[in-house]
């Protein structure tokens, strides 16, 4: 509570100077997340200014997301740069259904976006990115991305890379490229709803393959390949959505051999790979048979709409650029320019590190809150897979009535058999305080007796 900003050296209205000083002190570490700030009256007295000026400054700081007020406690430095959603559907108060990365203050996203755009403006001007650009990215943008990817995928090169507006667009275009209506694509028995939606639109038949806590079972995959002769195999090998399963090196090797022997193609969804760099992509074992999709949606922010597709060869790259041009023309050029700048300067890796560290902290919080319950989780994952108590099919609905949204297991099943589980997205909470409250509501619902029902 002893923070007194230095505003005499700043320009502009006094309330803005207070906010700018707060932002600067957060960036410099003089103010830390969760630190209590002086009362408005105390700060006004310390600075010798009118109370209404401080009130206006605190209002602006809350609007920018750098400060939050807690009823009966005071004002605190925010734990995150995320603002409260204004369009949550009734009756949702806390939404843990969207699997998105948290935005801790350490990621400095607001500042880095502004600095990145200013660097682009100074170098070439922003209007240069308001016209049509080459589908799939320029040679320079693809080279920067390939160089960045080579730390995990040594065979990544610009002539095999396509920049897409998000991983969902990659999945849709890959299914359209590799399969026809009625063709079979294999996937885990529990899988990402986005691949289900794309397959349904294209008339592609998904067949689920049995899995355990370690991911898809190689023997079951080999049998399914012999039975169905699939056009492709779609897998999320690292921090699987929704179960968080991560394939061992042994299973990755076995799966690579199965795909090669079946003379099919692998669609490797590497959405979470940058959160667990210890796991080497299967693409490194069978690069000639793998389409590797890497997105920034889960490690930086989904609204950037920047994702990278590494194709097996140059011919496949040209074909996928054609698919991209025919469907959405190109990714947003200004967003690609910003991300490219971040990759070149090392900013992207610093943001990812901050977000990964926050994910670890939230998982530790969940581990403590859910002690005694059965769930699957990994240290750097943004979500966990919660096994619901027997005889409690109504948990998700009960939670929704209490203002908390999670995703029930039936959203992820391929064959229609609903697992008695739910995905809880820890990254979706604006901060750890909100996550703590959400977990309190969740634990209360899990303890609720099975025979208690809402009277309607």
Secondary structure per residue as TSV (DSSP state, phi and psi in degrees):
chain	resnum	aa	ss	phi	psi
A	1	X	-	360.0	6.8
A	2	X	-	-98.6	16.0
A	3	X	-	-73.4	125.1
A	4	X	-	-131.6	110.8
A	5	X	-	-72.8	151.9
A	6	X	-	-95.7	110.8
A	7	X	-	-115.6	-4.7
A	8	X	T	-67.4	-26.7
A	9	X	T	-89.2	-2.4
A	10	X	-	-98.3	160.5
A	11	X	-	-110.7	165.8
A	12	X	S	98.5	178.3
A	13	X	-	-57.6	150.9
A	14	X	H	-61.0	-39.5
A	15	X	H	-63.5	-37.1
A	16	X	H	-68.7	-35.5
A	17	X	H	-63.9	-37.7
A	18	X	H	-63.1	-44.1
A	19	X	H	-65.0	-44.0
A	20	X	H	-63.8	-37.8
A	21	X	H	-66.0	-37.8
A	22	X	H	-62.7	-45.9
A	23	X	H	-61.4	-43.0
A	24	X	H	-64.9	-40.8
A	25	X	H	-70.6	-31.1
A	26	X	H	-66.1	-46.6
A	27	X	H	-62.8	-33.8
A	28	X	H	-85.7	-7.7
A	29	X	T	87.1	4.2
A	30	X	S	-74.6	-23.5
A	31	X	S	-118.4	135.2
A	32	X	-	-119.2	159.1
A	33	X	T	-54.4	135.6
A	34	X	T	80.7	-3.2
A	35	X	-	-71.0	136.3
A	36	X	B	-75.7	138.7
A	37	X	-	-99.6	160.2
A	38	X	-	-62.0	155.3
A	39	X	-	-64.9	159.5
A	40	X	H	-60.0	-41.4
A	41	X	H	-65.6	-41.3
A	42	X	H	-65.3	-40.9
A	43	X	H	-68.6	-39.6
A	44	X	H	-60.2	-41.6
A	45	X	H	-67.3	-41.3
A	46	X	H	-64.6	-35.4
A	47	X	H	-91.3	-10.7
A	48	X	T	67.4	40.1
A	49	X	-	-128.1	174.2
A	50	X	-	-71.8	144.3
A	51	X	H	-59.8	-37.4
A	52	X	H	-63.9	-29.6
A	53	X	H	-65.7	-42.7
A	54	X	H	-68.4	-39.7
A	55	X	H	-58.6	-43.6
A	56	X	H	-64.7	-38.8
A	57	X	H	-64.5	-44.3
A	58	X	H	-66.2	-36.3
A	59	X	H	-63.3	-43.2
A	60	X	H	-66.8	-38.5
A	61	X	H	-63.6	-38.9
A	62	X	H	-66.2	-38.6
A	63	X	H	-62.6	-37.4
A	64	X	H	-79.0	-10.6
A	65	X	T	85.2	13.1
A	66	X	S	-97.3	-5.7
A	67	X	E	-142.2	149.2
A	68	X	E	-137.7	145.3
A	69	X	E	-102.6	135.7
A	70	X	E	-115.8	124.9
A	71	X	T	-57.7	127.4
A	72	X	T	77.4	-2.4
A	73	X	T	-117.8	-36.7
A	74	X	E	127.1	-159.3
A	75	X	E	-109.3	141.2
A	76	X	E	-137.0	151.8
A	77	X	E	-63.3	131.4
A	78	X	-	-64.6	152.1
A	79	X	S	-86.2	-7.8
A	80	X	B	-152.9	161.6
A	81	X	S	-94.3	0.0
A	82	X	-	-76.9	138.4
A	83	X	-	-91.8	159.6
A	84	X	-	-67.1	132.8
A	85	X	-	-66.2	138.5
A	86	X	S	-103.0	-3.7
A	87	X	-	-122.1	28.4
A	88	X	-	-67.1	136.1
A	89	X	-	-68.6	143.2
A	90	X	T	-65.3	135.7
A	91	X	T	-104.6	29.1
A	92	X	-	-70.0	127.1
A	93	X	S	-107.4	-37.7
A	94	X	E	-127.7	122.6
A	95	X	E	-107.7	105.9
A	96	X	-	-106.7	28.4
A	97	X	-	-93.7	-29.8
A	98	X	S	-86.3	128.0
A	99	X	-	-89.5	85.6
A	100	X	-	-123.1	157.6
A	101	X	-	-75.3	147.8
A	102	X	-	-72.0	160.0
A	103	X	-	-122.8	79.0
A	104	X	B	-67.4	157.1
A	105	X	G	-58.5	-31.0
A	106	X	G	-61.6	-23.8
A	107	X	G	-71.0	-21.9
A	108	X	-	50.5	44.4
A	109	X	H	-63.9	-45.5
A	110	X	H	-57.1	-49.8
A	111	X	H	-64.0	-40.1
A	112	X	H	-74.1	-30.9
A	113	X	H	-64.6	-48.0
A	114	X	H	-61.4	-47.0
A	115	X	H	-64.4	-39.5
A	116	X	H	-65.1	-45.1
A	117	X	H	-65.4	-36.2
A	118	X	H	-65.3	-39.3
A	119	X	H	-64.8	-40.7
A	120	X	H	-65.4	-43.0
A	121	X	H	-61.2	-42.0
A	122	X	H	-67.5	-32.6
A	123	X	H	-81.1	-45.4
A	124	X	H	-139.4	-5.8
A	125	X	-	85.3	144.8
A	126	X	G	-75.1	-31.8
A	127	X	G	-66.1	-16.9
A	128	X	G	-63.2	-17.9
A	129	X	G	-107.7	19.1
A	130	X	S	-103.7	11.2
A	131	X	S	-118.7	176.7
A	132	X	-	-63.3	139.5
A	133	X	-	-120.7	165.5
A	134	X	-	-57.4	132.6
A	135	X	T	-61.1	129.4
A	136	X	T	90.9	3.1
A	137	X	-	97.4	153.7
A	138	X	-	-74.0	167.6
A	139	X	H	-59.8	-39.5
A	140	X	H	-67.1	-45.5
A	141	X	H	-62.7	-39.2
A	142	X	H	-71.1	-35.1
A	143	X	H	-67.5	-41.8
A	144	X	H	-62.2	-44.5
A	145	X	H	-64.5	-42.5
A	146	X	H	-63.8	-41.6
A	147	X	H	-61.9	-40.2
A	148	X	H	-66.4	-40.4
A	149	X	H	-70.7	-23.7
A	150	X	T	-64.9	-15.5
A	151	X	T	-66.8	-24.3
A	152	X	T	-112.1	-29.9
A	153	X	-	-128.4	91.6
A	154	X	T	-58.9	-25.1
A	155	X	T	-88.5	8.9
A	156	X	-	-70.8	124.0
A	157	X	-	-139.8	153.2
A	158	X	G	-59.6	-33.6
A	159	X	G	-76.0	-1.6
A	160	X	G	-117.7	9.4
A	161	X	E	-111.9	139.8
A	162	X	E	-129.5	133.3
A	163	X	E	-95.9	122.9
A	164	X	E	-113.7	157.7
A	165	X	S	-83.0	70.5
A	166	X	S	98.9	154.0
A	167	X	H	-69.6	-30.4
A	168	X	H	-61.3	-38.4
A	169	X	H	-65.7	-36.4
A	170	X	H	-61.0	-48.6
A	171	X	H	-61.9	-44.6
A	172	X	H	-61.6	-46.8
A	173	X	H	-70.0	-32.8
A	174	X	H	-67.5	-43.7
A	175	X	H	-61.5	-41.1
A	176	X	H	-65.0	-32.6
A	177	X	H	-77.5	-39.7
A	178	X	H	-94.2	-22.6
A	179	X	-	-133.3	162.6
A	180	X	-	-120.2	164.3
A	181	X	T	-52.1	129.7
A	182	X	T	94.8	-18.7
A	183	X	-	-69.6	156.1
A	184	X	E	-100.3	135.2
A	185	X	E	-123.9	129.0
A	186	X	E	-86.9	146.3
A	187	X	E	-150.0	174.0
A	188	X	E	-61.8	151.7
A	189	X	S	-60.6	-29.1
A	190	X	B	-118.1	123.5
A	191	X	-	-146.9	177.0
A	192	X	-	-65.2	126.9
A	193	X	H	-59.6	-25.1
A	194	X	H	-63.3	-37.8
A	195	X	H	-71.1	-32.4
A	196	X	H	-64.8	-43.2
A	197	X	H	-65.4	-43.0
A	198	X	H	-64.1	-43.8
A	199	X	H	-63.5	-40.0
A	200	X	H	-63.3	-40.3
A	201	X	H	-66.5	-33.8
A	202	X	H	-94.7	-4.5
A	203	X	T	74.7	19.3
A	204	X	-	-85.2	137.2
A	205	X	E	-91.5	117.5
A	206	X	E	-89.3	136.1
A	207	X	E	-122.3	122.8
A	208	X	E	-80.8	143.6
A	209	X	E	-114.1	136.6
A	210	X	-	-57.3	146.4
A	211	X	E	-142.0	164.1
A	212	X	E	-128.7	-163.2
A	213	X	T	-63.7	-18.0
A	214	X	T	-94.5	3.1
A	215	X	E	109.5	-162.6
A	216	X	E	-64.2	143.2
A	217	X	-	-88.2	120.9
A	218	X	H	-55.7	-43.1
A	219	X	H	-61.7	-41.3
A	220	X	H	-67.2	-35.8
A	221	X	H	-67.5	-42.1
A	222	X	H	-62.1	-42.6
A	223	X	H	-64.2	-42.0
A	224	X	H	-65.4	-36.0
A	225	X	H	-64.3	-40.9
A	226	X	H	-67.2	-37.5
A	227	X	H	-75.7	-42.2
A	228	X	H	-107.0	-14.6
A	229	X	-	45.9	63.6
A	230	X	-	-69.2	152.4
A	231	X	S	-74.7	-25.3
A	232	X	E	-161.7	163.2
A	233	X	E	-120.9	123.8
A	234	X	E	-106.3	124.4
A	235	X	E	-138.3	151.3
A	236	X	-	-115.0	89.0
A	237	X	-	-76.0	-20.9
A	238	X	S	-120.2	123.9
A	239	X	S	50.7	54.8
A	240	X	-	-48.1	137.8
A	241	X	T	-99.7	111.4
A	242	X	T	-107.8	-3.4
A	243	X	T	-84.6	-12.1
A	244	X	-	69.5	4.7
A	245	X	-	-58.8	138.9
A	246	X	-	-124.7	122.0
A	247	X	-	-65.0	138.0
A	248	X	-	-71.2	164.8
A	249	X	H	-60.1	-36.7
A	250	X	H	-64.6	-43.7
A	251	X	H	-67.2	-37.6
A	252	X	H	-60.5	-41.9
A	253	X	H	-64.3	-42.1
A	254	X	H	-64.6	-41.3
A	255	X	H	-67.1	-40.0
A	256	X	H	-58.6	-42.8
A	257	X	H	-65.8	-40.4
A	258	X	H	-62.8	-44.8
A	259	X	H	-63.0	-42.7
A	260	X	H	-65.3	-46.3
A	261	X	H	-65.9	-30.8
A	262	X	T	-81.4	-4.4
A	263	X	T	54.9	45.6
A	264	X	-	-123.5	-173.4
A	265	X	E	-117.9	150.5
A	266	X	E	-106.8	128.9
A	267	X	E	-101.4	106.3
A	268	X	E	-99.5	110.9
A	269	X	E	-87.4	105.0
A	270	X	-	-102.7	37.1
A	271	X	T	-57.6	-32.6
A	272	X	T	-111.8	4.4
A	273	X	G	-60.5	-33.1
A	274	X	G	-72.3	-11.3
A	275	X	G	-87.2	-16.5
A	276	X	-	-138.5	83.6
A	277	X	T	-73.7	-5.1
A	278	X	T	-73.6	-17.9
A	279	X	S	-93.3	118.6
A	280	X	-	-83.4	129.6
A	281	X	-	-57.6	146.6
A	282	X	G	-61.0	-25.7
A	283	X	G	-55.6	-27.4
A	284	X	G	-69.3	-21.2
A	285	X	T	-91.1	-34.8
A	286	X	-	-135.0	65.6
A	287	X	G	-61.7	-28.9
A	288	X	G	-75.2	-8.4
A	289	X	G	-125.6	14.3
A	290	X	E	-124.4	133.3
A	291	X	E	-102.5	112.4
A	292	X	E	-102.3	119.2
A	293	X	E	-104.4	118.0
A	294	X	E	-119.2	124.4
A	295	X	E	-122.2	154.9
A	296	X	S	-93.7	0.7
A	297	X	T	-63.7	-35.1
A	298	X	T	-98.8	-9.7
A	299	X	T	-115.9	-12.5
A	300	X	T	-130.5	-72.7
A	301	X	-	-163.7	136.3
A	302	X	G	-67.3	-31.2
A	303	X	G	-75.1	-7.0
A	304	X	G	-63.5	-31.1
A	305	X	-	52.2	51.2
A	306	X	-	-128.1	122.7
A	307	X	E	-143.5	155.1
A	308	X	E	-121.0	132.1
A	309	X	E	-112.2	116.8
A	310	X	E	-95.1	117.0
A	311	X	-	-94.5	165.8
A	312	X	S	-65.8	-31.4
A	313	X	S	-159.5	177.6
A	314	X	H	-64.5	-35.1
A	315	X	H	-64.2	-44.2
A	316	X	H	-64.6	-34.2
A	317	X	H	-63.0	-44.6
A	318	X	H	-63.3	-38.9
A	319	X	H	-64.9	-41.7
A	320	X	H	-71.5	-31.2
A	321	X	H	-65.3	-35.6
A	322	X	H	-65.5	-42.9
A	323	X	H	-60.3	-44.5
A	324	X	H	-60.5	-46.3
A	325	X	H	-62.6	-35.6
A	326	X	H	-75.5	-21.8
A	327	X	H	-102.4	-56.4
A	328	X	T	-127.8	9.3
A	329	X	-	73.4	-57.1
A	330	X	S	-170.8	161.0
A	331	X	-	-73.8	163.4
A	332	X	-	-63.5	115.8
A	333	X	H	-58.8	-39.6
A	334	X	H	-67.9	-37.2
A	335	X	H	-67.8	-39.7
A	336	X	H	-64.0	-39.8
A	337	X	H	-63.0	-41.6
A	338	X	H	-63.5	-47.8
A	339	X	H	-64.0	-40.5
A	340	X	H	-60.1	-42.4
A	341	X	H	-61.0	-43.1
A	342	X	H	-63.5	-39.1
A	343	X	H	-66.8	-42.2
A	344	X	H	-64.9	-37.9
A	345	X	H	-93.1	-4.5
A	346	X	T	85.0	-0.2
A	347	X	H	-63.9	-40.1
A	348	X	H	-57.1	-44.2
A	349	X	H	-66.8	-34.1
A	350	X	H	-69.1	-38.8
A	351	X	H	-63.5	-46.4
A	352	X	H	-61.1	-40.1
A	353	X	H	-61.5	-43.4
A	354	X	H	-63.8	-41.0
A	355	X	H	-70.4	-38.6
A	356	X	H	-63.1	-42.7
A	357	X	H	-62.8	-38.8
A	358	X	H	-67.0	-38.6
A	359	X	H	-60.5	-41.3
A	360	X	H	-61.5	-44.1
A	361	X	H	-62.7	-39.6
A	362	X	H	-70.4	-36.2
A	363	X	H	-64.2	-38.8
A	364	X	H	-63.6	-39.2
A	365	X	H	-62.8	-43.4
A	366	X	H	-67.1	-37.3
A	367	X	H	-57.8	-41.9
A	368	X	H	-70.5	-43.3
A	369	X	H	-67.6	-34.9
A	370	X	T	-101.1	18.1
A	371	X	T	-57.3	129.5
A	372	X	T	100.0	-13.5
A	373	X	S	-102.2	157.9
A	374	X	-	-95.5	123.8
A	375	X	E	-156.9	160.1
A	376	X	E	-108.7	137.0
A	377	X	-	-157.7	161.3
A	378	X	-	-132.0	151.7
A	379	X	T	-55.0	-37.7
A	380	X	T	-104.3	8.2
A	381	X	-	-75.8	152.3
A	382	X	S	-86.5	-5.2
A	383	X	E	-142.4	171.1
A	384	X	E	-139.4	159.6
A	385	X	E	-111.6	105.7
A	386	X	E	-96.6	123.7
A	387	X	E	-83.2	123.0
A	388	X	-	-84.8	150.6
A	389	X	-	-59.9	145.4
A	390	X	T	-60.3	142.9
A	391	X	T	76.0	14.9
A	392	X	-	-124.3	63.1
A	393	X	T	-71.7	-8.2
A	394	X	T	-100.4	10.9
A	395	X	H	-60.3	-48.1
A	396	X	H	-60.9	-41.1
A	397	X	H	-67.0	-40.1
A	398	X	H	-61.9	-42.3
A	399	X	H	-62.4	-41.8
A	400	X	H	-61.6	-38.2
A	401	X	H	-64.5	-22.0
A	402	X	T	-101.0	14.8
A	403	X	T	87.5	10.5
A	404	X	E	-118.8	127.2
A	405	X	E	-108.5	127.1
A	406	X	-	-128.9	179.9
A	407	X	E	-115.1	120.1
A	408	X	E	-69.5	156.1
A	409	X	G	-61.3	-25.5
A	410	X	G	-65.8	-18.4
A	411	X	G	-68.3	-17.7
A	412	X	G	-108.1	-5.7
A	413	X	B	-82.5	147.2
A	414	X	S	-94.3	-39.0
A	415	X	S	-96.6	3.3
A	416	X	S	91.1	-7.4
A	417	X	-	-82.7	110.5
A	418	X	-	-80.4	122.1
A	419	X	-	-72.5	148.6
A	420	X	S	-85.2	69.2
A	421	X	E	-155.1	172.4
A	422	X	E	-150.6	150.3
A	423	X	E	-92.5	130.4
A	424	X	E	-114.3	115.5
A	425	X	E	-93.8	102.7
A	426	X	G	-71.3	-29.8
A	427	X	G	-71.0	-16.9
A	428	X	G	-73.6	-24.3
A	429	X	S	-65.7	141.3
A	430	X	S	-64.2	-32.7
A	431	X	S	-157.4	177.4
A	432	X	H	-70.1	-28.9
A	433	X	H	-63.4	-45.4
A	434	X	H	-66.0	-38.5
A	435	X	H	-64.4	-39.7
A	436	X	H	-59.6	-43.4
A	437	X	H	-65.8	-40.7
A	438	X	H	-62.3	-42.6
A	439	X	H	-67.4	-32.5
A	440	X	H	-63.2	-43.9
A	441	X	H	-64.3	-41.1
A	442	X	H	-63.3	-46.8
A	443	X	H	-62.8	-39.2
A	444	X	H	-60.9	-39.9
A	445	X	H	-68.8	-36.8
A	446	X	H	-68.0	-28.4
A	447	X	H	-84.2	-10.5
A	448	X	S	-64.3	129.4
A	449	X	-	-58.2	145.4
A	450	X	T	-64.9	-25.6
A	451	X	T	-90.5	1.5
A	452	X	-	-86.1	123.7
A	453	X	-	-128.7	150.4
A	454	X	-	-72.2	134.4
A	455	X	-	-86.1	125.0
A	456	X	-	-126.5	360.0
